[in-house]
Amino acid sequence: IKGRVVFPEGKEIPKRAELNVNQDKQHCLGKGAILDESVIVNPKNRGVKNVVVFLRPLDPKDKEFKPAEVHPADAKRKPQEVAIDQPCCMFVSRVTIARVGDTLVVKNPSPVAHNFFWASEKNGDFNVNIPVGQTWTMPNALAAESRSVQYKCTIHPWMTGYVRVFDHPYFAVTDADGNFEIQSAPAGQFRIVFWHEAVGTRGGAEGRFGEPIQIAGGTMEMKATDFDVSPK
């Protein structure tokens, strides 16, 4: 499935404000001002960055895909290390997607110390300092989370990001142009969900169950999806 998430036509694109950087200014502002990343809309094409897009079974009561709906090649997938970097007082990437069994690794290549604060339902709570040039690895493999998990740096309070951990392979996150691709999606009737940190799921509370989608064989090109991610 290929698609694109766009900010609605006729609405003013949210402006990215400069963040209040009040700690380690010499390093953090060494490349210029740091802009807010909570809502990023490309002014050239209205593409929305950092939207998590994923599939769900058609019946909202079903929480897992049937074995026959998961591509056979997925059985050969090996757990991976999923990295979160912080080279210059912002987390990279802002939104991280991972699979059950993966390992989360937090890097600090910068010349100042950072902190990683994480509170989750299924993957424990952590509040660890990461010295200059060091790396911290979460001690246990990731378990599935029903919601996104927010993390922060308590030393630099403007730094934050999100991780979503899935128990299936049908997910993606939009790029700077709002594009996404979900590979090896099964044919049939399912639901597609759009989530953004500023507003939650597209369609409000009911949107958490997704929108019906009929997936045919081959590559499916979706029409552009409007998503108003203006902060509430």
C-alpha positions as CSV (number, residue, x, y, z in Angstrom):
1,I,0.0,0.0,0.0
2,K,1.4,3.4,-1.0
3,G,-0.2,6.6,0.1
4,R,0.3,10.2,1.2
5,V,-1.0,12.2,4.2
6,V,-1.7,15.9,3.5
7,F,-2.8,18.9,5.5
8,P,-6.2,20.0,4.4
9,E,-6.4,22.6,1.6
10,G,-7.8,26.0,2.7
11,K,-6.3,25.8,6.2
12,E,-3.3,27.7,7.3
13,I,-0.3,25.6,7.7
14,P,0.9,25.6,11.4
15,K,4.1,27.5,11.8
16,R,7.1,25.9,13.6
17,A,8.1,28.1,16.6
18,E,11.7,28.3,17.9
19,L,12.1,26.2,21.0
20,N,13.2,27.7,24.3
21,V,16.7,26.3,24.6
22,N,18.0,27.1,28.1
23,Q,20.6,24.4,28.7
24,D,23.9,23.7,27.0
25,K,23.3,26.6,24.6
26,Q,26.7,26.6,23.0
27,H,26.3,23.1,21.7
28,C,22.5,23.0,21.2
29,L,22.4,26.2,19.2
30,G,25.7,25.7,17.5
31,K,23.9,25.0,14.2
32,G,21.2,27.7,14.7
33,A,17.8,27.8,16.3
34,I,16.0,24.6,17.0
35,L,12.4,24.5,15.7
36,D,9.4,22.7,17.2
37,E,8.9,19.3,15.7
38,S,5.5,18.5,17.2
39,V,3.8,19.4,13.9
40,I,5.8,19.4,10.6
41,V,3.9,20.2,7.4
42,N,5.8,20.7,4.1
43,P,4.8,24.1,2.8
44,K,5.5,23.1,-0.8
45,N,3.1,20.2,-1.0
46,R,1.2,20.1,2.4
47,G,2.6,16.7,3.2
48,V,2.5,15.8,6.9
49,K,5.6,14.3,8.5
50,N,5.6,11.7,11.3
51,V,2.1,10.2,10.9
52,V,2.1,6.6,12.0
53,V,-0.1,4.6,9.5
54,F,-1.0,0.9,10.3
55,L,-3.5,-1.8,9.5
56,R,-5.9,-3.5,11.8
57,P,-8.3,-6.5,11.3
58,L,-11.7,-5.5,9.9
59,D,-13.6,-6.5,13.0
60,P,-12.8,-4.0,15.8
61,K,-13.0,-6.8,18.3
62,D,-10.1,-8.6,16.7
63,K,-6.7,-7.4,18.1
64,E,-4.5,-9.6,16.1
65,F,-4.1,-10.7,12.4
66,K,-4.9,-14.3,11.6
67,P,-1.7,-16.4,10.7
68,A,-2.9,-16.6,7.1
69,E,-3.0,-12.8,6.9
70,V,0.7,-12.4,7.7
71,H,3.1,-12.8,4.8
72,P,5.1,-16.1,5.0
73,A,8.4,-14.2,4.6
74,D,7.8,-12.5,7.9
75,A,8.5,-15.7,9.8
76,K,12.2,-15.4,8.7
77,R,12.5,-11.9,10.2
78,K,15.1,-11.5,12.9
79,P,14.8,-9.0,15.8
80,Q,16.6,-5.8,15.1
81,E,18.3,-3.0,17.1
82,V,16.2,0.1,16.8
83,A,18.3,3.2,17.4
84,I,17.3,6.6,18.8
85,D,20.0,9.2,18.3
86,Q,20.5,12.7,19.8
87,P,23.3,14.3,17.9
88,C,22.3,17.9,18.6
89,C,19.8,18.3,21.4
90,M,16.9,16.7,19.5
91,F,15.9,13.1,19.2
92,V,16.4,11.4,15.8
93,S,13.9,10.1,14.8
94,R,11.1,12.0,16.4
95,V,8.8,9.1,15.8
96,T,10.2,5.5,15.9
97,I,8.4,2.4,14.9
98,A,9.5,-1.1,16.0
99,R,8.4,-4.7,16.2
100,V,7.9,-7.1,19.2
101,G,11.3,-8.6,20.0
102,D,13.4,-5.7,18.8
103,T,15.8,-4.0,21.1
104,L,15.8,-0.2,21.7
105,V,19.2,1.5,21.7
106,V,19.7,5.1,22.7
107,K,22.8,6.9,21.5
108,N,24.6,10.0,22.7
109,P,27.3,11.1,20.3
110,S,27.1,14.7,21.4
111,P,29.6,16.5,23.7
112,V,27.0,17.0,26.5
113,A,25.3,14.5,28.8
114,H,21.7,13.4,28.1
115,N,18.9,11.6,29.9
116,F,16.4,9.1,28.7
117,F,13.1,9.1,30.6
118,W,10.6,6.5,29.5
119,A,7.3,5.3,31.2
120,S,5.4,2.5,29.5
121,E,2.6,0.0,30.1
122,K,4.4,-3.1,28.8
123,N,8.1,-2.1,28.6
124,G,9.0,-0.8,32.0
125,D,10.0,2.6,33.3
126,F,13.4,4.1,32.9
127,N,15.2,7.2,33.9
128,V,18.8,6.8,32.9
129,N,21.7,9.3,32.3
130,I,23.7,8.7,29.1
131,P,27.2,10.2,29.4
132,V,29.0,11.9,26.5
133,G,29.7,9.4,23.7
134,Q,27.9,6.5,25.4
135,T,25.1,4.3,24.4
136,W,22.3,2.8,26.5
137,T,20.4,-0.4,25.6
138,M,17.1,-1.2,27.0
139,P,17.6,-4.5,29.0
140,N,14.6,-6.4,27.6
141,A,13.3,-7.0,24.1
142,L,10.3,-4.8,23.3
143,A,6.8,-6.0,24.0
144,A,3.7,-4.8,22.1
145,E,2.2,-1.5,23.2
146,S,-1.4,-0.6,22.5
147,R,-0.5,3.1,22.4
148,S,2.5,5.1,21.6
149,V,5.1,5.6,24.3
150,Q,6.5,9.1,24.8
151,Y,10.1,9.5,26.0
152,K,12.0,12.6,27.1
153,C,15.3,14.1,28.1
154,T,14.9,15.6,31.5
155,I,18.2,17.5,31.2
156,H,16.9,19.3,28.0
157,P,13.1,19.5,28.6
158,W,12.3,20.4,25.0
159,M,13.5,17.1,23.8
160,T,10.9,14.4,23.3
161,G,9.8,11.7,20.9
162,Y,7.5,8.7,20.6
163,V,7.9,4.9,20.0
164,R,5.2,2.6,18.7
165,V,5.7,-1.1,19.1
166,F,3.7,-3.4,16.8
167,D,3.1,-7.2,16.9
168,H,2.6,-7.3,13.1
169,P,4.5,-6.0,10.1
170,Y,1.9,-3.7,8.6
171,F,2.9,-0.2,9.6
172,A,4.8,2.8,8.3
173,V,5.6,6.4,9.3
174,T,5.3,9.3,6.8
175,D,8.3,11.1,5.4
176,A,8.9,14.8,4.9
177,D,6.5,14.8,1.9
178,G,3.8,12.9,3.8
179,N,4.5,9.6,1.8
180,F,4.2,6.2,3.3
181,E,4.5,2.6,2.2
182,I,3.2,-0.6,3.9
183,Q,4.9,-3.5,2.3
184,S,3.5,-7.0,1.7
185,A,0.0,-6.0,3.0
186,P,-2.5,-8.9,2.7
187,A,-5.3,-8.8,0.2
188,G,-8.8,-8.4,1.6
189,Q,-10.9,-6.2,3.9
190,F,-9.1,-4.5,6.8
191,R,-8.9,-1.2,8.5
192,I,-6.3,1.5,8.2
193,V,-5.4,3.8,11.1
194,F,-3.7,7.3,11.0
195,W,-2.1,8.6,14.2
196,H,-0.2,11.8,15.0
197,E,1.2,13.0,18.3
198,A,-0.6,16.4,18.2
199,V,-4.2,15.1,17.8
200,G,-4.2,11.3,18.2
201,T,-6.0,9.2,15.6
202,R,-7.7,10.6,12.5
203,G,-11.4,10.6,13.2
204,G,-11.1,11.2,16.9
205,A,-12.0,8.5,19.5
206,E,-13.6,6.2,16.9
207,G,-10.6,6.6,14.7
208,R,-8.6,4.3,16.9
209,F,-10.4,1.4,15.1
210,G,-9.4,2.8,11.7
211,E,-11.2,3.2,8.5
212,P,-12.3,0.3,6.2
213,I,-10.0,-0.4,3.3
214,Q,-10.2,-3.0,0.6
215,I,-6.8,-4.2,-0.4
216,A,-6.3,-5.8,-3.8
217,G,-3.3,-7.6,-5.1
218,G,-0.2,-5.9,-6.4
219,T,0.7,-2.3,-5.5
220,M,-2.3,-0.3,-4.2
221,E,-2.1,3.5,-4.6
222,M,-4.3,5.3,-2.1
223,K,-5.8,8.7,-2.7
224,A,-4.2,11.4,-0.6
225,T,-5.5,11.4,2.9
226,D,-6.4,14.7,4.5
227,F,-5.4,14.9,8.2
228,D,-5.8,18.1,10.2
229,V,-3.0,17.9,12.7
230,S,-3.4,21.4,14.0
231,P,-2.7,21.4,17.8
232,K,-5.9,21.5,19.8
